[in-house]
Amino acid sequence: MDTIQEAGSVLCNRLAELRRQSGMTQGQLAEKLGLSFQAVSKWENGQSCPDISLLPVLADIYTVSIDELFGREPLTSKGREAVESEAAAQPPTQLPWPDDGHIRAVLFDGTHLIKGGPLEGMPRLAFHYDGPAKDVISYLDLVCGDVAGNASAGGSLNAGDIQGVARTGGNANTGDIRCGVNVGGSLDCGDIGGSVSAGGEVNSGDIYGGVTAKGNVNCGDVSDHITCMGNLNCGDVRGDVTVSQGAVVNCGDIDGHLLRQP
């Protein structure tokens, strides 16, 4: 038997073995491949071999390598464990941050780091993190629980209480935020221990800093100034209030001036 015939015989026997191990019938496998069960039967009886284009598909179905379809150990030159060990020993690709212990979720296009979220046409991606965290940095949407430090997201941010600064390029929905907030979209949260900058609407509890927002502001007391381009509904304000012409202002006491701008 020549080498090609021997390889074909090994492949046919291996395909039959893998199918039986998977618990599939010939008909079920054929349906997955869009073929007749007779085609599968011929493979397993050694009467024919699958087209080469089907080998990666079969390998995926059985969760093996193409080498293993032919009865060979994967990565025969070094072995899988040796390759993984060698890869682990290699220094990581140069990244634009130090080895600081922060949790980061990033998206790469090849070796190019994408900082603005997913590529155009791709589904929106989110990083879901469940566990204690000092700092969490995601270039995607970020969904997490309480954060003991800062929380940063390239997209939207959904989190529990944040003991540091919250930053996001999209909307934010969180619990209390101990320090400042900078969001590209709207903000819904509890009390805020610092200043707020929002590209949209702000809905919060008390704010222990200033507020700058491009939309409506609905909050509790504010310990500094407020600048908003929409309507304002808040408690006492310890600084100036600046709103657009025609905006509705419903506040408690204002220690500074009420200013309107075009």
Disulfide bonds with the S-S distance in Angstrom:
none
